[in-house]
Amino acid sequence: MSAVRTSLFHLYQLVAIYLPGAAVIPVSILMLMVGPIPAVIAFLTLTGIVVVGFVFRSRVALKLGLAPDSE
C-alpha cells in the first residue's frame, strides 16, 4: 500500500507544480495581445497560483495520507 501512496503523491506533485507552469505559454501570448497592465496582472496571478501550490502541496498531501513519510 505504501507504493500506491507514493505514486499518488508523485501524481499530486505533477498536478500541483507543473500544471500552472504549463499555463506560461498561453499567458505569454495573451500578454502580447492585451498590453502591459493586463500582462502584469496575469503574471502576478500565475505567480500566486504557483506559490499557493508550493505552500499547500505538502499540507494537503499529509492530510490525505498521500505523503510517503506520513506513515
LUMLUMDREN-2810 file (N, C-alpha, C; in Angstrom, 1 decimal):
<atoms>
<atom><aa>M</aa><ch>A</ch><at>N</at><xx>0.8</xx><yy>-1.2</yy><zz>0.0</zz></atom>
<atom><aa>M</aa><ch>A</ch><at>CA</at><xx>0.0</xx><yy>0.0</yy><zz>0.0</zz></atom>
<atom><aa>M</aa><ch>A</ch><at>C</at><xx>0.9</xx><yy>1.3</yy><zz>0.0</zz></atom>
<atom><aa>S</aa><ch>A</ch><at>N</at><xx>2.1</xx><yy>1.1</yy><zz>0.5</zz></atom>
<atom><aa>S</aa><ch>A</ch><at>CA</at><xx>3.0</xx><yy>2.3</yy><zz>0.6</zz></atom>
<atom><aa>S</aa><ch>A</ch><at>C</at><xx>3.4</xx><yy>2.7</yy><zz>-0.8</zz></atom>
<atom><aa>A</aa><ch>A</ch><at>N</at><xx>3.6</xx><yy>1.8</yy><zz>-1.7</zz></atom>
<atom><aa>A</aa><ch>A</ch><at>CA</at><xx>3.9</xx><yy>2.1</yy><zz>-3.1</zz></atom>
<atom><aa>A</aa><ch>A</ch><at>C</at><xx>2.8</xx><yy>2.9</yy><zz>-3.8</zz></atom>
<atom><aa>V</aa><ch>A</ch><at>N</at><xx>1.6</xx><yy>2.5</yy><zz>-3.5</zz></atom>
<atom><aa>V</aa><ch>A</ch><at>CA</at><xx>0.4</xx><yy>3.2</yy><zz>-4.1</zz></atom>
<atom><aa>V</aa><ch>A</ch><at>C</at><xx>0.3</xx><yy>4.6</yy><zz>-3.6</zz></atom>
<atom><aa>R</aa><ch>A</ch><at>N</at><xx>0.6</xx><yy>4.8</yy><zz>-2.3</zz></atom>
<atom><aa>R</aa><ch>A</ch><at>CA</at><xx>0.5</xx><yy>6.2</yy><zz>-1.7</zz></atom>
<atom><aa>R</aa><ch>A</ch><at>C</at><xx>1.6</xx><yy>7.0</yy><zz>-2.3</zz></atom>
<atom><aa>T</aa><ch>A</ch><at>N</at><xx>2.8</xx><yy>6.4</yy><zz>-2.4</zz></atom>
<atom><aa>T</aa><ch>A</ch><at>CA</at><xx>3.9</xx><yy>7.2</yy><zz>-3.0</zz></atom>
<atom><aa>T</aa><ch>A</ch><at>C</at><xx>3.6</xx><yy>7.6</yy><zz>-4.4</zz></atom>
<atom><aa>S</aa><ch>A</ch><at>N</at><xx>3.0</xx><yy>6.7</yy><zz>-5.2</zz></atom>
<atom><aa>S</aa><ch>A</ch><at>CA</at><xx>2.7</xx><yy>7.0</yy><zz>-6.6</zz></atom>
<atom><aa>S</aa><ch>A</ch><at>C</at><xx>1.6</xx><yy>8.1</yy><zz>-6.7</zz></atom>
<atom><aa>L</aa><ch>A</ch><at>N</at><xx>0.6</xx><yy>8.0</yy><zz>-5.8</zz></atom>
<atom><aa>L</aa><ch>A</ch><at>CA</at><xx>-0.4</xx><yy>9.1</yy><zz>-5.8</zz></atom>
<atom><aa>L</aa><ch>A</ch><at>C</at><xx>0.2</xx><yy>10.4</yy><zz>-5.4</zz></atom>
<atom><aa>F</aa><ch>A</ch><at>N</at><xx>1.2</xx><yy>10.4</yy><zz>-4.4</zz></atom>
<atom><aa>F</aa><ch>A</ch><at>CA</at><xx>1.8</xx><yy>11.7</yy><zz>-4.0</zz></atom>
<atom><aa>F</aa><ch>A</ch><at>C</at><xx>2.6</xx><yy>12.3</yy><zz>-5.2</zz></atom>
<atom><aa>H</aa><ch>A</ch><at>N</at><xx>3.3</xx><yy>11.5</yy><zz>-6.0</zz></atom>
<atom><aa>H</aa><ch>A</ch><at>CA</at><xx>4.0</xx><yy>12.0</yy><zz>-7.1</zz></atom>
<atom><aa>H</aa><ch>A</ch><at>C</at><xx>3.1</xx><yy>12.5</yy><zz>-8.2</zz></atom>
<atom><aa>L</aa><ch>A</ch><at>N</at><xx>2.0</xx><yy>11.9</yy><zz>-8.4</zz></atom>
<atom><aa>L</aa><ch>A</ch><at>CA</at><xx>1.0</xx><yy>12.3</yy><zz>-9.3</zz></atom>
<atom><aa>L</aa><ch>A</ch><at>C</at><xx>0.4</xx><yy>13.7</yy><zz>-8.9</zz></atom>
<atom><aa>Y</aa><ch>A</ch><at>N</at><xx>0.1</xx><yy>13.8</yy><zz>-7.6</zz></atom>
<atom><aa>Y</aa><ch>A</ch><at>CA</at><xx>-0.4</xx><yy>15.0</yy><zz>-7.0</zz></atom>
<atom><aa>Y</aa><ch>A</ch><at>C</at><xx>0.7</xx><yy>16.2</yy><zz>-7.2</zz></atom>
<atom><aa>Q</aa><ch>A</ch><at>N</at><xx>2.0</xx><yy>15.9</yy><zz>-7.0</zz></atom>
<atom><aa>Q</aa><ch>A</ch><at>CA</at><xx>3.0</xx><yy>16.9</yy><zz>-7.2</zz></atom>
<atom><aa>Q</aa><ch>A</ch><at>C</at><xx>3.0</xx><yy>17.3</yy><zz>-8.7</zz></atom>
<atom><aa>L</aa><ch>A</ch><at>N</at><xx>2.9</xx><yy>16.4</yy><zz>-9.6</zz></atom>
<atom><aa>L</aa><ch>A</ch><at>CA</at><xx>2.8</xx><yy>16.8</yy><zz>-11.0</zz></atom>
<atom><aa>L</aa><ch>A</ch><at>C</at><xx>1.7</xx><yy>17.8</yy><zz>-11.3</zz></atom>
<atom><aa>V</aa><ch>A</ch><at>N</at><xx>0.5</xx><yy>17.5</yy><zz>-10.8</zz></atom>
<atom><aa>V</aa><ch>A</ch><at>CA</at><xx>-0.6</xx><yy>18.4</yy><zz>-11.0</zz></atom>
<atom><aa>V</aa><ch>A</ch><at>C</at><xx>-0.4</xx><yy>19.7</yy><zz>-10.3</zz></atom>
<atom><aa>A</aa><ch>A</ch><at>N</at><xx>0.1</xx><yy>19.7</yy><zz>-9.1</zz></atom>
<atom><aa>A</aa><ch>A</ch><at>CA</at><xx>0.2</xx><yy>21.0</yy><zz>-8.3</zz></atom>
<atom><aa>A</aa><ch>A</ch><at>C</at><xx>1.3</xx><yy>21.9</yy><zz>-8.8</zz></atom>
<atom><aa>I</aa><ch>A</ch><at>N</at><xx>2.4</xx><yy>21.3</yy><zz>-9.4</zz></atom>
<atom><aa>I</aa><ch>A</ch><at>CA</at><xx>3.5</xx><yy>22.2</yy><zz>-9.8</zz></atom>
<atom><aa>I</aa><ch>A</ch><at>C</at><xx>3.5</xx><yy>22.4</yy><zz>-11.2</zz></atom>
<atom><aa>Y</aa><ch>A</ch><at>N</at><xx>3.4</xx><yy>21.4</yy><zz>-12.1</zz></atom>
<atom><aa>Y</aa><ch>A</ch><at>CA</at><xx>3.7</xx><yy>21.6</yy><zz>-13.5</zz></atom>
<atom><aa>Y</aa><ch>A</ch><at>C</at><xx>2.5</xx><yy>22.1</yy><zz>-14.3</zz></atom>
<atom><aa>L</aa><ch>A</ch><at>N</at><xx>1.2</xx><yy>21.9</yy><zz>-13.8</zz></atom>
<atom><aa>L</aa><ch>A</ch><at>CA</at><xx>0.1</xx><yy>22.4</yy><zz>-14.5</zz></atom>
<atom><aa>L</aa><ch>A</ch><at>C</at><xx>0.1</xx><yy>23.9</yy><zz>-14.5</zz></atom>
<atom><aa>P</aa><ch>A</ch><at>N</at><xx>0.3</xx><yy>24.6</yy><zz>-13.4</zz></atom>
<atom><aa>P</aa><ch>A</ch><at>CA</at><xx>0.4</xx><yy>26.1</yy><zz>-13.5</zz></atom>
<atom><aa>P</aa><ch>A</ch><at>C</at><xx>1.5</xx><yy>26.5</yy><zz>-14.4</zz></atom>
<atom><aa>G</aa><ch>A</ch><at>N</at><xx>2.6</xx><yy>25.8</yy><zz>-14.4</zz></atom>
<atom><aa>G</aa><ch>A</ch><at>CA</at><xx>3.8</xx><yy>26.1</yy><zz>-15.3</zz></atom>
<atom><aa>G</aa><ch>A</ch><at>C</at><xx>3.4</xx><yy>25.9</yy><zz>-16.7</zz></atom>
<atom><aa>A</aa><ch>A</ch><at>N</at><xx>2.6</xx><yy>25.0</yy><zz>-17.1</zz></atom>
<atom><aa>A</aa><ch>A</ch><at>CA</at><xx>2.2</xx><yy>24.8</yy><zz>-18.4</zz></atom>
<atom><aa>A</aa><ch>A</ch><at>C</at><xx>1.3</xx><yy>26.0</yy><zz>-19.0</zz></atom>
<atom><aa>A</aa><ch>A</ch><at>N</at><xx>0.8</xx><yy>26.8</yy><zz>-18.1</zz></atom>
<atom><aa>A</aa><ch>A</ch><at>CA</at><xx>0.0</xx><yy>27.9</yy><zz>-18.5</zz></atom>
<atom><aa>A</aa><ch>A</ch><at>C</at><xx>0.8</xx><yy>29.1</yy><zz>-18.9</zz></atom>
<atom><aa>V</aa><ch>A</ch><at>N</at><xx>2.2</xx><yy>29.0</yy><zz>-18.7</zz></atom>
<atom><aa>V</aa><ch>A</ch><at>CA</at><xx>3.0</xx><yy>30.2</yy><zz>-19.0</zz></atom>
<atom><aa>V</aa><ch>A</ch><at>C</at><xx>3.0</xx><yy>30.6</yy><zz>-20.5</zz></atom>
<atom><aa>I</aa><ch>A</ch><at>N</at><xx>3.0</xx><yy>29.6</yy><zz>-21.4</zz></atom>
<atom><aa>I</aa><ch>A</ch><at>CA</at><xx>3.0</xx><yy>30.0</yy><zz>-22.8</zz></atom>
<atom><aa>I</aa><ch>A</ch><at>C</at><xx>1.7</xx><yy>30.6</yy><zz>-23.3</zz></atom>
<atom><aa>P</aa><ch>A</ch><at>N</at><xx>0.5</xx><yy>30.1</yy><zz>-22.9</zz></atom>
<atom><aa>P</aa><ch>A</ch><at>CA</at><xx>-0.7</xx><yy>30.8</yy><zz>-23.3</zz></atom>
<atom><aa>P</aa><ch>A</ch><at>C</at><xx>-0.8</xx><yy>32.2</yy><zz>-22.7</zz></atom>
<atom><aa>V</aa><ch>A</ch><at>N</at><xx>-0.4</xx><yy>32.3</yy><zz>-21.4</zz></atom>
<atom><aa>V</aa><ch>A</ch><at>CA</at><xx>-0.4</xx><yy>33.6</yy><zz>-20.8</zz></atom>
<atom><aa>V</aa><ch>A</ch><at>C</at><xx>0.6</xx><yy>34.6</yy><zz>-21.4</zz></atom>
<atom><aa>S</aa><ch>A</ch><at>N</at><xx>1.7</xx><yy>34.1</yy><zz>-21.9</zz></atom>
<atom><aa>S</aa><ch>A</ch><at>CA</at><xx>2.7</xx><yy>34.9</yy><zz>-22.6</zz></atom>
<atom><aa>S</aa><ch>A</ch><at>C</at><xx>2.1</xx><yy>35.5</yy><zz>-23.9</zz></atom>
<atom><aa>I</aa><ch>A</ch><at>N</at><xx>1.4</xx><yy>34.6</yy><zz>-24.6</zz></atom>
<atom><aa>I</aa><ch>A</ch><at>CA</at><xx>0.7</xx><yy>35.0</yy><zz>-25.9</zz></atom>
<atom><aa>I</aa><ch>A</ch><at>C</at><xx>-0.3</xx><yy>36.1</yy><zz>-25.5</zz></atom>
<atom><aa>L</aa><ch>A</ch><at>N</at><xx>-1.1</xx><yy>35.8</yy><zz>-24.5</zz></atom>
<atom><aa>L</aa><ch>A</ch><at>CA</at><xx>-2.1</xx><yy>36.8</yy><zz>-24.0</zz></atom>
<atom><aa>L</aa><ch>A</ch><at>C</at><xx>-1.5</xx><yy>38.1</yy><zz>-23.7</zz></atom>
<atom><aa>M</aa><ch>A</ch><at>N</at><xx>-0.3</xx><yy>38.1</yy><zz>-23.1</zz></atom>
<atom><aa>M</aa><ch>A</ch><at>CA</at><xx>0.4</xx><yy>39.3</yy><zz>-22.7</zz></atom>
<atom><aa>M</aa><ch>A</ch><at>C</at><xx>0.7</xx><yy>40.2</yy><zz>-23.9</zz></atom>
<atom><aa>L</aa><ch>A</ch><at>N</at><xx>1.1</xx><yy>39.5</yy><zz>-25.0</zz></atom>
<atom><aa>L</aa><ch>A</ch><at>CA</at><xx>1.5</xx><yy>40.2</yy><zz>-26.2</zz></atom>
<atom><aa>L</aa><ch>A</ch><at>C</at><xx>0.2</xx><yy>40.8</yy><zz>-26.9</zz></atom>
<atom><aa>M</aa><ch>A</ch><at>N</at><xx>-0.9</xx><yy>40.2</yy><zz>-26.6</zz></atom>
<atom><aa>M</aa><ch>A</ch><at>CA</at><xx>-2.1</xx><yy>40.7</yy><zz>-27.3</zz></atom>
<atom><aa>M</aa><ch>A</ch><at>C</at><xx>-2.8</xx><yy>41.8</yy><zz>-26.5</zz></atom>
<atom><aa>V</aa><ch>A</ch><at>N</at><xx>-2.7</xx><yy>41.9</yy><zz>-25.2</zz></atom>
<atom><aa>V</aa><ch>A</ch><at>CA</at><xx>-3.6</xx><yy>42.8</yy><zz>-24.4</zz></atom>
<atom><aa>V</aa><ch>A</ch><at>C</at><xx>-2.8</xx><yy>44.0</yy><zz>-23.9</zz></atom>
<atom><aa>G</aa><ch>A</ch><at>N</at><xx>-1.5</xx><yy>44.0</yy><zz>-23.8</zz></atom>
<atom><aa>G</aa><ch>A</ch><at>CA</at><xx>-0.8</xx><yy>45.1</yy><zz>-23.3</zz></atom>
<atom><aa>G</aa><ch>A</ch><at>C</at><xx>-0.1</xx><yy>44.9</yy><zz>-22.0</zz></atom>
<atom><aa>P</aa><ch>A</ch><at>N</at><xx>0.6</xx><yy>45.9</yy><zz>-21.5</zz></atom>
<atom><aa>P</aa><ch>A</ch><at>CA</at><xx>1.4</xx><yy>45.8</yy><zz>-20.3</zz></atom>
<atom><aa>P</aa><ch>A</ch><at>C</at><xx>0.7</xx><yy>45.6</yy><zz>-19.0</zz></atom>
<atom><aa>I</aa><ch>A</ch><at>N</at><xx>-0.4</xx><yy>46.4</yy><zz>-18.8</zz></atom>
<atom><aa>I</aa><ch>A</ch><at>CA</at><xx>-1.1</xx><yy>46.3</yy><zz>-17.5</zz></atom>
<atom><aa>I</aa><ch>A</ch><at>C</at><xx>-1.7</xx><yy>45.0</yy><zz>-17.3</zz></atom>
<atom><aa>P</aa><ch>A</ch><at>N</at><xx>-2.6</xx><yy>44.5</yy><zz>-18.2</zz></atom>
<atom><aa>P</aa><ch>A</ch><at>CA</at><xx>-3.1</xx><yy>43.1</yy><zz>-18.0</zz></atom>
<atom><aa>P</aa><ch>A</ch><at>C</at><xx>-2.1</xx><yy>42.1</yy><zz>-18.0</zz></atom>
<atom><aa>A</aa><ch>A</ch><at>N</at><xx>-0.9</xx><yy>42.3</yy><zz>-18.7</zz></atom>
<atom><aa>A</aa><ch>A</ch><at>CA</at><xx>0.2</xx><yy>41.4</yy><zz>-18.6</zz></atom>
<atom><aa>A</aa><ch>A</ch><at>C</at><xx>0.7</xx><yy>41.2</yy><zz>-17.2</zz></atom>
<atom><aa>V</aa><ch>A</ch><at>N</at><xx>0.9</xx><yy>42.3</yy><zz>-16.6</zz></atom>
<atom><aa>V</aa><ch>A</ch><at>CA</at><xx>1.4</xx><yy>42.3</yy><zz>-15.2</zz></atom>
<atom><aa>V</aa><ch>A</ch><at>C</at><xx>0.4</xx><yy>41.6</yy><zz>-14.3</zz></atom>
<atom><aa>I</aa><ch>A</ch><at>N</at><xx>-0.9</xx><yy>41.9</yy><zz>-14.5</zz></atom>
<atom><aa>I</aa><ch>A</ch><at>CA</at><xx>-1.9</xx><yy>41.2</yy><zz>-13.6</zz></atom>
<atom><aa>I</aa><ch>A</ch><at>C</at><xx>-1.9</xx><yy>39.7</yy><zz>-13.9</zz></atom>
<atom><aa>A</aa><ch>A</ch><at>N</at><xx>-1.8</xx><yy>39.3</yy><zz>-15.1</zz></atom>
<atom><aa>A</aa><ch>A</ch><at>CA</at><xx>-1.7</xx><yy>37.9</yy><zz>-15.4</zz></atom>
<atom><aa>A</aa><ch>A</ch><at>C</at><xx>-0.5</xx><yy>37.2</yy><zz>-14.9</zz></atom>
<atom><aa>F</aa><ch>A</ch><at>N</at><xx>0.6</xx><yy>37.9</yy><zz>-14.9</zz></atom>
<atom><aa>F</aa><ch>A</ch><at>CA</at><xx>1.9</xx><yy>37.4</yy><zz>-14.4</zz></atom>
<atom><aa>F</aa><ch>A</ch><at>C</at><xx>1.8</xx><yy>37.2</yy><zz>-12.9</zz></atom>
<atom><aa>L</aa><ch>A</ch><at>N</at><xx>1.2</xx><yy>38.2</yy><zz>-12.2</zz></atom>
<atom><aa>L</aa><ch>A</ch><at>CA</at><xx>1.1</xx><yy>38.1</yy><zz>-10.7</zz></atom>
<atom><aa>L</aa><ch>A</ch><at>C</at><xx>0.1</xx><yy>37.0</yy><zz>-10.3</zz></atom>
<atom><aa>T</aa><ch>A</ch><at>N</at><xx>-1.0</xx><yy>36.9</yy><zz>-11.1</zz></atom>
<atom><aa>T</aa><ch>A</ch><at>CA</at><xx>-1.9</xx><yy>35.8</yy><zz>-10.8</zz></atom>
<atom><aa>T</aa><ch>A</ch><at>C</at><xx>-1.3</xx><yy>34.4</yy><zz>-11.0</zz></atom>
<atom><aa>L</aa><ch>A</ch><at>N</at><xx>-0.5</xx><yy>34.2</yy><zz>-12.1</zz></atom>
<atom><aa>L</aa><ch>A</ch><at>CA</at><xx>0.1</xx><yy>32.9</yy><zz>-12.3</zz></atom>
<atom><aa>L</aa><ch>A</ch><at>C</at><xx>1.2</xx><yy>32.7</yy><zz>-11.2</zz></atom>
<atom><aa>T</aa><ch>A</ch><at>N</at><xx>1.9</xx><yy>33.7</yy><zz>-10.8</zz></atom>
<atom><aa>T</aa><ch>A</ch><at>CA</at><xx>2.9</xx><yy>33.5</yy><zz>-9.7</zz></atom>
<atom><aa>T</aa><ch>A</ch><at>C</at><xx>2.2</xx><yy>33.1</yy><zz>-8.4</zz></atom>
<atom><aa>G</aa><ch>A</ch><at>N</at><xx>1.1</xx><yy>33.8</yy><zz>-8.2</zz></atom>
<atom><aa>G</aa><ch>A</ch><at>CA</at><xx>0.3</xx><yy>33.5</yy><zz>-6.9</zz></atom>
<atom><aa>G</aa><ch>A</ch><at>C</at><xx>-0.2</xx><yy>32.0</yy><zz>-6.9</zz></atom>
<atom><aa>I</aa><ch>A</ch><at>N</at><xx>-0.6</xx><yy>31.5</yy><zz>-8.1</zz></atom>
<atom><aa>I</aa><ch>A</ch><at>CA</at><xx>-1.1</xx><yy>30.1</yy><zz>-8.2</zz></atom>
<atom><aa>I</aa><ch>A</ch><at>C</at><xx>0.1</xx><yy>29.2</yy><zz>-7.9</zz></atom>
<atom><aa>V</aa><ch>A</ch><at>N</at><xx>1.2</xx><yy>29.5</yy><zz>-8.5</zz></atom>
<atom><aa>V</aa><ch>A</ch><at>CA</at><xx>2.4</xx><yy>28.6</yy><zz>-8.2</zz></atom>
<atom><aa>V</aa><ch>A</ch><at>C</at><xx>2.8</xx><yy>28.6</yy><zz>-6.8</zz></atom>
<atom><aa>V</aa><ch>A</ch><at>N</at><xx>2.9</xx><yy>29.8</yy><zz>-6.2</zz></atom>
<atom><aa>V</aa><ch>A</ch><at>CA</at><xx>3.3</xx><yy>29.9</yy><zz>-4.8</zz></atom>
<atom><aa>V</aa><ch>A</ch><at>C</at><xx>2.3</xx><yy>29.2</yy><zz>-3.9</zz></atom>
<atom><aa>V</aa><ch>A</ch><at>N</at><xx>1.0</xx><yy>29.4</yy><zz>-4.1</zz></atom>
<atom><aa>V</aa><ch>A</ch><at>CA</at><xx>0.0</xx><yy>28.7</yy><zz>-3.3</zz></atom>
<atom><aa>V</aa><ch>A</ch><at>C</at><xx>0.1</xx><yy>27.1</yy><zz>-3.5</zz></atom>
<atom><aa>G</aa><ch>A</ch><at>N</at><xx>0.4</xx><yy>26.7</yy><zz>-4.7</zz></atom>
<atom><aa>G</aa><ch>A</ch><at>CA</at><xx>0.6</xx><yy>25.3</yy><zz>-4.9</zz></atom>
<atom><aa>G</aa><ch>A</ch><at>C</at><xx>1.8</xx><yy>24.7</yy><zz>-4.1</zz></atom>
<atom><aa>F</aa><ch>A</ch><at>N</at><xx>2.9</xx><yy>25.5</yy><zz>-4.1</zz></atom>
<atom><aa>F</aa><ch>A</ch><at>CA</at><xx>4.0</xx><yy>25.0</yy><zz>-3.3</zz></atom>
<atom><aa>F</aa><ch>A</ch><at>C</at><xx>3.7</xx><yy>25.0</yy><zz>-1.8</zz></atom>
<atom><aa>V</aa><ch>A</ch><at>N</at><xx>3.1</xx><yy>26.0</yy><zz>-1.3</zz></atom>
<atom><aa>V</aa><ch>A</ch><at>CA</at><xx>2.8</xx><yy>26.2</yy><zz>0.1</zz></atom>
<atom><aa>V</aa><ch>A</ch><at>C</at><xx>1.9</xx><yy>25.1</yy><zz>0.7</zz></atom>
<atom><aa>F</aa><ch>A</ch><at>N</at><xx>0.8</xx><yy>24.9</yy><zz>-0.1</zz></atom>
<atom><aa>F</aa><ch>A</ch><at>CA</at><xx>-0.2</xx><yy>23.9</yy><zz>0.5</zz></atom>
<atom><aa>F</aa><ch>A</ch><at>C</at><xx>-0.1</xx><yy>22.5</yy><zz>0.0</zz></atom>
<atom><aa>R</aa><ch>A</ch><at>N</at><xx>0.9</xx><yy>22.3</yy><zz>-0.9</zz></atom>
<atom><aa>R</aa><ch>A</ch><at>CA</at><xx>1.1</xx><yy>20.9</yy><zz>-1.5</zz></atom>
<atom><aa>R</aa><ch>A</ch><at>C</at><xx>1.3</xx><yy>19.9</yy><zz>-0.4</zz></atom>
<atom><aa>S</aa><ch>A</ch><at>N</at><xx>2.3</xx><yy>20.1</yy><zz>0.4</zz></atom>
<atom><aa>S</aa><ch>A</ch><at>CA</at><xx>2.6</xx><yy>19.1</yy><zz>1.4</zz></atom>
<atom><aa>S</aa><ch>A</ch><at>C</at><xx>1.6</xx><yy>19.0</yy><zz>2.5</zz></atom>
<atom><aa>R</aa><ch>A</ch><at>N</at><xx>0.9</xx><yy>20.1</yy><zz>2.9</zz></atom>
<atom><aa>R</aa><ch>A</ch><at>CA</at><xx>-0.1</xx><yy>20.1</yy><zz>3.9</zz></atom>
<atom><aa>R</aa><ch>A</ch><at>C</at><xx>-1.3</xx><yy>19.3</yy><zz>3.5</zz></atom>
<atom><aa>V</aa><ch>A</ch><at>N</at><xx>-1.8</xx><yy>19.5</yy><zz>2.2</zz></atom>
<atom><aa>V</aa><ch>A</ch><at>CA</at><xx>-2.9</xx><yy>18.7</yy><zz>1.7</zz></atom>
<atom><aa>V</aa><ch>A</ch><at>C</at><xx>-2.5</xx><yy>17.3</yy><zz>1.6</zz></atom>
<atom><aa>A</aa><ch>A</ch><at>N</at><xx>-1.3</xx><yy>17.0</yy><zz>1.1</zz></atom>
<atom><aa>A</aa><ch>A</ch><at>CA</at><xx>-0.9</xx><yy>15.6</yy><zz>0.9</zz></atom>
<atom><aa>A</aa><ch>A</ch><at>C</at><xx>-0.8</xx><yy>14.9</yy><zz>2.2</zz></atom>
<atom><aa>L</aa><ch>A</ch><at>N</at><xx>-0.3</xx><yy>15.6</yy><zz>3.2</zz></atom>
<atom><aa>L</aa><ch>A</ch><at>CA</at><xx>-0.3</xx><yy>14.9</yy><zz>4.6</zz></atom>
<atom><aa>L</aa><ch>A</ch><at>C</at><xx>-1.7</xx><yy>14.6</yy><zz>5.1</zz></atom>
<atom><aa>K</aa><ch>A</ch><at>N</at><xx>-2.6</xx><yy>15.6</yy><zz>4.9</zz></atom>
<atom><aa>K</aa><ch>A</ch><at>CA</at><xx>-4.0</xx><yy>15.3</yy><zz>5.4</zz></atom>
<atom><aa>K</aa><ch>A</ch><at>C</at><xx>-4.7</xx><yy>14.2</yy><zz>4.6</zz></atom>
<atom><aa>L</aa><ch>A</ch><at>N</at><xx>-4.3</xx><yy>14.1</yy><zz>3.3</zz></atom>
<atom><aa>L</aa><ch>A</ch><at>CA</at><xx>-4.9</xx><yy>13.0</yy><zz>2.6</zz></atom>
<atom><aa>L</aa><ch>A</ch><at>C</at><xx>-4.2</xx><yy>11.6</yy><zz>2.8</zz></atom>
<atom><aa>G</aa><ch>A</ch><at>N</at><xx>-3.1</xx><yy>11.7</yy><zz>3.4</zz></atom>
<atom><aa>G</aa><ch>A</ch><at>CA</at><xx>-2.3</xx><yy>10.5</yy><zz>3.7</zz></atom>
<atom><aa>G</aa><ch>A</ch><at>C</at><xx>-1.5</xx><yy>10.0</yy><zz>2.4</zz></atom>
<atom><aa>L</aa><ch>A</ch><at>N</at><xx>-1.2</xx><yy>11.0</yy><zz>1.5</zz></atom>
<atom><aa>L</aa><ch>A</ch><at>CA</at><xx>-0.5</xx><yy>10.7</yy><zz>0.3</zz></atom>
<atom><aa>L</aa><ch>A</ch><at>C</at><xx>1.0</xx><yy>10.9</yy><zz>0.4</zz></atom>
<atom><aa>A</aa><ch>A</ch><at>N</at><xx>1.5</xx><yy>11.6</yy><zz>1.4</zz></atom>
<atom><aa>A</aa><ch>A</ch><at>CA</at><xx>2.9</xx><yy>11.8</yy><zz>1.5</zz></atom>
<atom><aa>A</aa><ch>A</ch><at>C</at><xx>3.6</xx><yy>10.5</yy><zz>1.9</zz></atom>
<atom><aa>P</aa><ch>A</ch><at>N</at><xx>4.7</xx><yy>10.2</yy><zz>1.3</zz></atom>
<atom><aa>P</aa><ch>A</ch><at>CA</at><xx>5.5</xx><yy>9.0</yy><zz>1.6</zz></atom>
<atom><aa>P</aa><ch>A</ch><at>C</at><xx>5.9</xx><yy>8.9</yy><zz>3.0</zz></atom>
<atom><aa>D</aa><ch>A</ch><at>N</at><xx>6.2</xx><yy>10.0</yy><zz>3.7</zz></atom>
<atom><aa>D</aa><ch>A</ch><at>CA</at><xx>6.6</xx><yy>9.9</yy><zz>5.1</zz></atom>
<atom><aa>D</aa><ch>A</ch><at>C</at><xx>5.5</xx><yy>10.1</yy><zz>6.1</zz></atom>
<atom><aa>S</aa><ch>A</ch><at>N</at><xx>4.3</xx><yy>10.0</yy><zz>5.7</zz></atom>
<atom><aa>S</aa><ch>A</ch><at>CA</at><xx>3.2</xx><yy>10.2</yy><zz>6.6</zz></atom>
<atom><aa>S</aa><ch>A</ch><at>C</at><xx>2.8</xx><yy>9.0</yy><zz>7.4</zz></atom>
<atom><aa>E</aa><ch>A</ch><at>N</at><xx>3.5</xx><yy>7.9</yy><zz>7.3</zz></atom>
<atom><aa>E</aa><ch>A</ch><at>CA</at><xx>3.1</xx><yy>6.7</yy><zz>8.0</zz></atom>
<atom><aa>E</aa><ch>A</ch><at>C</at><xx>3.6</xx><yy>6.6</yy><zz>9.4</zz></atom>
</atoms>
